[in-house]
Amino acid sequence: MARDRSCNTQSGASGGGKKPSGPNNPKFTGIKMVLQPRQREKKPMPTGDLALREIQKYQKSADLLIARAPFRHLFHQIANEQSPLQTGFRWEKTACDALQGAAESYLIALFQDALLLAIHAHRVGLKPEDVRLVRLPEGEKEQSPSGEPGPDNPKK
C-alpha cells in the first residue's frame, strides 16, 4: 500500500517538519535581528614590508622564477629564427629546463652586480647604465634599446 499525505498526518508540536516562522510562531517577537559580520581594522603595513616578504618568499623557494610556458615559447622562437635550416626543431623538456635554469642564474648574477654598482653610486634603484656597465667587462656586444648602432654601439 502506497503512503500518501492523508495517512501520514501528525498533529501539532510533536510532528516533524518545518516550524512556522513569522507571526504563526509562538516565539515570534516581531523584531528581526540581523547580525553584521565584525570587520577588523587593517593596520597599516610599514613601508617596504610587503617587498621584504616577497623577497624572503623567493629566497626560500628553489623553484624557477620565470614561468615555464612563456620561456619555452620564447626559446623555441629564438631557436627557429637563428637556425639556418628554417625547420622546426624539437627540444626535450630537460634541455629547456637546463637552459631556463642557466638563463635565470645569469640574470640573477647580472642584477646582483648591477645592484652593487647602484649601491656604490649611493642609489637604491637600478638604472639601465648599471646593467650596461656590468655587461661591458664580460665582452658582450653593447646594443642600444632600439638595436641601431650609435655612439655607444658602433657597427662592426
N, C-alpha and C positions, 0 to 999 in steps of 0.2 A: 504494500500500500504506500503510495506516494505521500510525502508530507507536504502540507500546504499551510498557509498562514492561519487559516481558521482553526486548525487543530492545535497550533503551537503558540497560542497567546498566553502570556503571563501577565499578572496584574501588578501594576504599580512599582513600588520601591525595590522589591526583591528581584525584579526582572532585569535581565541584561540589556545591553544596547546603549544607545546614546542618551545621555541625560538631557532634559530640556534646558536650553540656555535662554537667557533673557528674562522677561517678566514671569514666565511659567516656572522658573527655577525657584525653589523656596529660599535659596541662599543669595538670590539676586538683590543687590542693594541699589542698582540704578547708576552706579559710578564705575566707569571703566578705568582701570589703572594701566597706563602704558609705560613700560619701563624703558628708559633711554639707556643705551649702552654707554658705559663710562669711557670718556675719552681722556687719555693721558696726554699731558702736555709734553711735547717733544723738547728736550733740552737742546740748545744749540751746540753743535759739534765744534770743537776747537778747529781753527784754521789748519788745513793740511792733514787732519786726522784721517779723512777718507782716503787720501792719496797714500798715506803711510800704510793703511790696512791693505790697500790694493798691492802695494809693493811687497808687503810681507806675504800676501797670498801667492804671488807669483814666485817669490823666492823659495817658499816651502814646496811648491809643486815641481815635479820633474817632467811635466808634460811639455809638449811643443806649444809655443805661443801663437804661431800663425796657424790658422785653420787649414786642415789638410786639402780640402777640395779646391779652394782658390789657389793655393800654392801649386797643386798638381796641374790645374788648368794653365797657369802662367808658365810652369815648367815645360809642359807639352807645346805651348805656343812658341816659346823661345827656341826649343829644340827643333821644331819644324821650320822656323824661319831661318835658323843658322845652318841647317843641313843642306849640302849641295844637291842631294838627290831629290828633294821635294817629295819624299814619300813619308807617310805617317809611321813613325817608329812606335814600337810597343815597349813599354818600360815595366819592369817588375815593381811591385809595391815596396819591396825592401830598398831598391835603388832610389826611388822617390823619397822614402823616409830618410835614407842616409844623406841625400842631397839637402833635404829640408833641415836636418839637424846641423849640417855643416853651414848652411846659409844663416841659420839663426845664431849659431855660435860666433860667426864672423860679424854679424850685425851687432850682437851684444858687445863684443870686444871693441868694435868701432865706436859705438855710442859711449862706452865707458871711457875710452881715451879722449873722445871729444868732450865729455863732461869734465875730465881733468883739466883740459885746456880752458874751458869756461870758468872753472873754479880759480884757476891761476890768474885769469883776467878779472877776478872779483865779480863774476856774474853768476847768476843762479841758473838761467836758462841757456839752452844751446842755440847757436846760430849756425847757418849754413857754412860760414867761414871756418868754424871749429871742425866740422866734419871734413871740409876740404883740406885743412891743414893736417889732419890725421892721415888722410889718404896720400898726401904728397910723398912722404918718405918711403912709402911702400912701392913707389914707382908706377902707380896706377895712372892711367890717362886722365888728365883733367878735362872735364867736359862741362860746358855751360848748361844751364837748365833747358835751354831751347835746343841744344845739340849742335849749334852752329859754332864755327871757330870764332874766337875773339882774342883780345889781348892776353887773356889767361889761357886760351886754348888754341894755339897755332895748329894749323892743319899740316900734317907731315906727309 
